[in-house]
Amino acid sequence: MFEILLSDSSGNPLYLQLYTQIRNHIRSGVIRNGTRLPSTRSLQQQLNISKTPIETAFQMLLSEGYIVSKPRSGLFAVNPHENRTTSDHSVDLQQLGGAQYPRTPSSAAPEIQIDFRPVGVDIDMFPVRMWRKTLHEAIENHSADIGKYGNPQGEYALRVVLADYLRKSRGVVCSPEQVVIGSGFAYSFGLITHLLKGIHRIAHEEPGYDQVRELFILNGFHVLPIPVGAKGMSLEALEASGAQAVYVTPSHQLPTGAIMPYAEREYLLEWAKSAEAYIIEDDYDGEFRYFGKPIPSLQSLDRTGRVIYMGTFSKVFTPAIRMNYTVLPLELAQRLPELLHMLNAPSRVEQWAMTSWIEEGHWYRHIRRMRNTYRRKHQRLLELIKTHFSNHVEITGHSAGLHIRMELKTRLTVEELLRLAAEYGVKVYDFQQSWINWVEPEFPEIYLGFAGMKESAMEEGILRLKKAWAGAWS
């Protein structure tokens, strides 16, 4: 499900916030053409608001043509600018190995058949049987507690094993009392914005994670875009910005893929100490590194309690359980009782199951399998690009994570490259929405994800791109 971030401090009514965000999600492709929207009732439960603003927002979207209503089916997104047909069926990527594509693109853009989604995960690697067994055992083992509400901060046993895992894997030093189990990044960032009351100026990577940026803006923060280079965020620009807090993705910058070196991490921590500022470290895919030794998390280097550390189960396990975690500095963790009304941990059953999953070693084995799988896919994508594009592209941001950045040595624009790719049934990405102040690069930059793709579909996609961009190098 897509994220909706509503703010009580916004000057706009709830219906208008909801309408604007769904409309923008449809325009940007976050909500894809033909996607079924959540029902009014499910949005009520997700957002904890009445049905009136939801129905009003849907009515506005219907009247403007952003969604359509299908009898006994629900509401569906309409994006006429997305390069795909409006048919109700979807293409099975498992069957793409022998798929044929036209030698010459037709005048009407075909349906997108191969999608290099940067946020995809390998669904075939999900351990369905073992997880089902663990869920059943969790219910049986906790039958006496099945009718009780749990700790709103998260099950204590899960926080214990998670603190141990983070210490071993990322060097994070914390007690279970500092860990908050969340039900998605929007929930966790909403909690953080309330813990940072009194702070008004927050620095954000430029380019950076646009949904986080929008959440800060919705909650009344003045967001300061700080340029990102080969070593991550410009620390000189950060110092000059007057920021009171900063959001960073130092282990694999989103979207550029830059990794902040050790020296810069120490510099950033020194800035936070001297400025009495907080660092929000989003370690969204820190488990996946393919070259060199892992660099320690910022939190593991923090000796003055300035780092708020965030992680997720979405990339390694599955986004379907909507479970993540935040490690707060002691000073902020001690303020949690003031926000008890805001705390709302995910399903107790899934927390019990995840606790057992980690305790019994399944989590560690699963991570090893995922690392090997993604390392193989990552290597295969690099080989395909090198084979078929030779000296026409430069690959960056490929040392870690689940996507790469590709700079194309052509005078074509990003828009032209995306259109040509779509004409051959391939969707690639430019991440222009990641910028507050868009800066046209010398050469266009394209982003390719690989985690959610079969290798046969990956190869087919690169072959199609080779044909689509055949005239780009002249």
C-alpha positions in Angstrom: 0.0 0.0 0.0 1.2 3.5 -0.8 1.9 6.0 2.1 -0.5 8.8 3.1 1.0 11.4 5.4 -1.6 13.6 7.1 -0.6 16.4 9.4 -2.7 18.1 12.1 -0.4 21.2 11.9 -1.0 21.7 8.1 -3.2 24.6 7.1 -5.1 22.4 4.7 -8.2 20.3 5.7 -7.8 16.5 5.7 -9.8 15.9 2.5 -7.5 18.3 0.6 -4.3 16.7 2.0 -5.7 13.3 1.0 -6.8 14.4 -2.4 -3.4 16.1 -3.1 -1.3 13.2 -2.1 -3.3 10.5 -4.0 -3.3 12.8 -7.1 0.4 13.3 -6.9 1.1 9.6 -6.3 -0.9 8.8 -9.5 0.9 11.5 -11.5 4.3 10.4 -10.4 3.6 6.7 -11.0 3.8 5.7 -7.3 0.2 4.5 -7.8 0.4 2.9 -11.1 -2.2 3.1 -13.9 -5.0 0.6 -13.2 -4.1 0.1 -9.5 -7.1 -0.6 -7.2 -7.3 2.0 -4.5 -8.0 1.0 -0.8 -11.6 1.2 0.2 -13.0 4.0 2.3 -13.2 1.7 5.3 -9.6 0.5 5.0 -8.3 4.1 4.7 -10.4 4.9 7.8 -8.6 2.2 9.7 -5.2 3.1 8.3 -5.5 6.9 8.9 -7.8 6.9 12.0 -10.1 9.5 10.5 -13.8 9.7 9.6 -15.1 8.6 6.3 -16.2 12.1 5.3 -12.8 13.5 4.2 -12.0 10.2 2.4 -15.3 10.3 0.4 -14.8 13.9 -0.4 -11.2 13.3 -1.7 -12.4 10.3 -3.8 -15.2 12.4 -5.2 -12.8 15.1 -6.3 -10.4 12.6 -7.9 -13.4 11.0 -9.7 -14.6 14.3 -11.1 -11.1 15.2 -12.3 -10.5 11.8 -14.0 -7.7 10.6 -11.8 -9.7 7.5 -10.7 -12.6 5.5 -12.1 -15.3 3.5 -10.3 -16.0 0.0 -11.5 -19.2 -1.7 -10.2 -18.6 -4.2 -7.5 -14.9 -3.9 -8.0 -13.9 -0.6 -6.4 -11.9 2.5 -7.5 -9.0 2.4 -9.9 -6.2 4.8 -10.7 -6.1 6.4 -14.1 -2.8 7.9 -15.4 -3.1 8.7 -19.1 0.5 9.7 -19.3 1.9 6.4 -18.0 3.4 4.4 -20.9 1.2 1.3 -20.5 -2.2 0.2 -21.6 -5.3 0.3 -19.4 -6.0 -3.4 -19.7 -7.0 -5.1 -16.5 -4.5 -8.0 -16.8 -0.9 -7.8 -15.9 2.1 -9.5 -17.5 3.8 -12.4 -15.7 7.5 -11.7 -15.7 8.2 -15.4 -15.3 7.1 -15.9 -18.9 9.4 -13.2 -20.4 12.3 -15.4 -21.2 10.9 -16.1 -24.7 8.9 -12.9 -25.2 9.1 -11.2 -28.5 9.3 -7.5 -29.1 8.8 -5.4 -32.2 11.8 -4.6 -34.4 10.3 -1.1 -34.9 8.3 0.5 -32.1 4.6 1.2 -32.9 3.1 4.6 -32.7 1.0 3.6 -29.7 3.1 2.9 -26.6 2.8 -0.8 -25.7 2.1 -2.2 -22.3 5.0 -2.1 -19.9 6.3 -5.7 -19.7 9.6 -5.3 -17.9 9.9 -3.0 -15.0 13.3 -2.2 -13.4 11.6 -1.1 -10.2 14.2 0.2 -7.7 12.0 -0.7 -4.8 11.2 -4.3 -5.8 12.1 -7.4 -3.8 12.4 -11.0 -4.8 9.0 -12.6 -3.9 10.2 -16.1 -4.9 12.7 -16.0 -2.0 10.0 -15.4 0.7 9.9 -18.6 2.9 6.1 -19.1 2.8 6.0 -22.5 4.4 8.4 -21.7 7.3 6.8 -18.3 8.0 3.3 -19.9 8.0 4.6 -22.5 10.5 6.1 -19.8 12.7 2.9 -17.8 12.7 0.9 -20.9 13.7 3.3 -21.7 16.5 3.3 -18.0 17.7 -0.5 -18.2 18.1 -0.3 -21.5 19.9 2.5 -20.4 22.2 0.8 -17.1 23.1 -2.8 -18.3 23.2 -3.3 -16.9 26.7 -2.4 -13.4 25.4 -4.3 -13.5 22.2 -7.2 -11.4 23.7 -4.9 -8.7 25.1 -3.4 -5.5 23.7 0.4 -5.6 23.6 3.0 -3.0 24.5 2.4 0.0 22.2 6.2 0.4 21.9 6.5 -3.1 20.6 6.7 -6.5 22.2 9.6 -6.5 24.7 10.9 -9.9 23.6 11.2 -8.7 20.0 13.0 -5.5 21.1 15.5 -7.7 23.0 16.4 -9.9 20.1 16.4 -7.0 17.7 18.8 -5.0 19.8 21.1 -8.1 19.8 20.8 -8.5 16.1 21.6 -4.8 15.4 24.6 -5.0 17.7 26.0 -8.0 15.8 25.1 -6.9 12.3 25.4 -3.1 12.2 27.3 -2.3 15.5 24.2 -0.5 16.9 24.5 0.0 20.6 21.2 0.2 22.4 18.9 -1.3 25.1 15.5 -2.7 24.3 14.0 0.4 26.0 15.4 2.5 23.2 13.8 0.4 20.4 10.4 1.3 19.0 8.7 -1.2 16.7 6.8 0.6 14.0 4.1 -0.2 11.3 5.7 1.6 8.4 8.0 4.5 7.8 5.2 7.1 7.9 4.2 6.0 11.4 7.9 6.1 12.6 8.6 9.5 11.0 5.4 10.9 12.5 6.7 9.8 15.9 10.1 11.3 15.3 8.6 14.7 14.2 6.8 14.9 17.5 10.0 14.0 19.4 11.7 16.8 17.6 9.3 19.5 18.7 11.2 22.8 19.1 13.3 22.0 16.1 12.3 23.9 12.9 15.1 23.6 10.4 15.9 20.1 9.1 18.5 19.3 6.4 17.6 16.8 3.8 19.7 15.1 1.0 19.4 16.7 -2.4 18.5 14.5 -4.2 16.8 12.5 -1.5 13.9 10.4 -0.4 10.9 12.6 -1.5 8.3 11.0 0.7 10.3 11.7 3.8 10.9 15.3 2.7 7.1 15.8 2.1 6.4 14.4 5.6 8.7 16.9 7.2 7.1 19.7 5.2 3.6 18.5 6.2 4.6 18.7 9.8 5.8 22.3 9.6 9.5 21.8 9.3 11.6 24.1 7.1 13.4 21.6 4.9 17.0 22.6 3.8 18.2 20.8 0.6 21.9 19.9 1.0 23.7 18.7 -2.2 24.9 15.1 -2.4 28.2 14.2 -4.0 30.4 11.1 -4.4 30.9 10.9 -0.6 27.3 11.6 0.3 25.9 14.8 1.7 28.1 17.9 1.5 29.1 18.5 5.1 30.4 22.0 4.4 27.0 23.0 3.1 25.3 21.3 6.1 27.5 23.3 8.5 26.6 26.6 6.7 22.8 25.8 6.6 22.0 26.4 10.3 20.1 23.1 10.4 19.0 21.7 13.8 18.6 18.2 12.5 19.5 16.2 9.4 18.1 13.2 7.6 20.7 11.0 5.8 21.0 7.6 4.1 24.8 7.1 4.6 25.2 3.4 3.8 23.5 3.6 0.4 22.3 7.1 -0.4 18.9 7.2 -1.9 18.8 7.6 -4.9 22.5 8.1 -6.0 23.9 5.1 -4.2 26.8 7.1 -2.7 28.4 5.6 0.4 29.5 8.0 3.1 33.1 7.2 4.1 34.2 6.7 7.6 36.0 10.1 7.9 32.9 11.9 6.7 30.8 10.0 9.2 33.0 11.1 12.1 32.8 14.7 10.7 29.0 14.5 10.6 28.9 13.2 14.2 31.2 16.0 15.4 28.9 18.6 13.7 25.9 17.1 15.5 27.7 17.2 18.8 28.8 20.9 18.5 25.5 22.0 17.0 23.4 19.9 19.5 21.6 18.6 16.5 20.1 15.2 15.7 21.0 12.9 12.9 18.2 10.7 11.5 20.1 7.7 10.0 17.9 5.7 7.6 19.7 2.4 7.1 16.9 1.1 4.7 19.0 -1.5 2.9 22.2 -1.7 5.1 22.3 -5.5 4.9 23.3 -5.5 1.3 26.9 -4.6 0.4 28.7 -6.2 -2.5 32.2 -4.7 -2.6 34.6 -4.0 0.2 34.1 -4.3 4.0 30.9 -3.0 5.6 31.1 0.5 7.0 29.8 0.8 10.5 26.5 2.6 11.1 26.5 6.2 12.3 24.8 5.1 15.4 27.6 2.7 16.2 30.1 5.6 16.2 27.9 7.9 18.2 29.1 8.6 21.7 26.9 11.6 22.5 23.4 10.4 21.8 22.8 12.4 18.6 21.7 9.6 16.2 18.2 8.3 15.6 18.6 5.0 13.8 16.0 3.5 11.5 15.7 0.2 9.8 13.1 -2.0 8.2 12.1 -5.7 7.5 10.8 -4.7 4.1 13.9 -5.2 2.0 15.3 -8.4 3.6 12.0 -10.1 4.5 8.8 -8.6 3.0 7.1 -5.2 2.8 3.7 -7.0 3.4 4.1 -7.2 7.1 4.7 -3.4 7.4 7.1 -3.7 10.3 10.1 -1.5 10.9 12.1 -0.3 13.9 13.6 2.9 15.3 16.4 3.2 17.9 16.2 6.4 19.8 19.0 8.1 21.8 18.4 7.8 25.5 17.3 11.4 25.9 14.5 10.9 23.3 13.6 7.4 24.5 12.9 8.9 28.0 10.3 11.1 26.4 8.2 8.3 25.0 5.8 8.2 27.9 4.7 11.7 26.9 3.7 10.3 23.5 2.0 7.1 24.7 -1.2 8.1 22.8 0.7 8.0 19.6 2.4 4.7 19.9 0.7 1.9 17.9 2.8 -1.2 17.3 2.0 -3.7 14.5 0.2 -7.0 14.9 1.2 -8.9 18.1 1.0 -12.2 16.2 3.6 -11.1 13.6 5.8 -9.6 16.4 5.7 -12.9 18.2 6.5 -14.8 15.0 9.4 -12.4 14.2 10.8 -12.9 17.7 10.9 -16.7 17.2 12.2 -16.2 13.7 15.2 -14.3 14.9 15.7 -16.5 18.1 15.7 -19.7 16.2 18.2 -18.5 13.6 15.9 -18.4 10.6 16.4 -14.7 10.2 20.2 -15.0 9.9 19.9 -17.8 7.4 17.3 -15.9 5.4 19.6 -12.9 5.2 22.5 -15.0 3.9 20.2 -16.4 1.2 19.0 -12.9 0.2 22.5 -11.5 0.1 23.7 -14.3 -2.2 20.7 -14.0 -4.4 20.9 -10.2 -4.7 24.7 -10.4 -5.2 24.2 -12.8 -8.1 21.5 -10.6 -9.7 23.6 -7.4 -9.1 26.6 -9.0 -10.8 24.5 -10.2 -13.7 23.0 -6.8 -14.3 26.5 -5.2 -14.3 27.7 -7.9 -16.8 24.7 -7.3 -19.1 25.2 -3.5 -19.1 28.9 -3.9 -19.8 28.3 -6.4 -22.6 25.6 -4.4 -24.4 26.4 -0.8 -23.7 30.2 -1.0 -23.5 31.6 2.6 -23.2 28.3 4.3 -23.7 27.4 4.3 -19.9 29.0 4.8 -16.6 27.7 2.9 -13.6 27.7 4.4 -10.1 26.1 3.6 -6.8 26.6 -0.1 -7.3 28.6 -1.1 -4.2 25.5 -1.8 -2.2 21.7 -1.8 -2.2 19.1 -3.0 -4.6 19.4 -0.5 -7.5 22.2 1.1 -9.6 22.6 4.5 -11.3 23.6 4.6 -14.9 24.9 7.7 -16.6 24.4 7.6 -20.4 26.9 9.4 -22.7 24.3 10.8 -25.0 22.7 14.2 -25.8 19.2 12.8 -25.6 17.2 14.0 -22.6 16.0 11.8 -19.7 12.5 12.2 -21.0 13.4 11.0 -24.4 15.3 7.9 -23.0 12.3 7.0 -20.8 9.9 7.4 -23.8 12.1 5.2 -26.1 12.4 2.5 -23.4 8.6 2.5 -22.9 8.0 2.1 -26.6 9.9 -1.2 -26.3 7.9 -2.2 -23.2 10.5 -1.4 -20.6 10.2 1.0 -17.6 13.2 2.6 -16.2 13.5 5.5 -13.7 14.9 9.0 -13.4 14.0 10.0 -9.8 13.5 13.7 -10.7 11.0 13.8 -7.8 13.9 13.3 -5.5 15.0 16.9 -6.1 13.6 20.1 -4.6 15.6 22.2 -7.1 16.1 20.0 -10.1 19.6 20.4 -11.7 20.0 19.1 -15.2 23.1 16.8 -15.2 25.7 16.9 -18.0 24.5 13.5 -19.1 21.1 11.9 -18.3 21.0 9.5 -15.4 18.8 6.4 -15.3 18.1 4.2 -12.3 17.6 0.4 -12.6 16.4 -1.9 -9.8 17.2 -5.6 -10.0 16.0 -7.3 -6.8 12.5 -8.0 -7.9 13.4 -9.3 -11.4 14.1 -12.7 -12.7 17.5 -12.9 -14.5 15.7 -13.9 -17.7 13.6 -10.8 -17.5 16.6 -8.7 -16.7 18.5 -9.9 -19.8 15.4 -9.4 -21.9 15.0 -5.8 -20.6 18.6 -4.9 -21.3 18.3 -6.3 -24.9 15.2 -4.2 -25.4 17.0 -1.1 -24.0 19.8 -1.7 -26.4 17.4 -1.6 -29.3 15.4 1.3 -27.9 18.5 3.4 -27.4 20.4 2.3 -30.6 20.3 5.8 -32.1 21.3 7.6 -28.9 25.0 7.3 -29.4 25.4 9.0 -32.8 
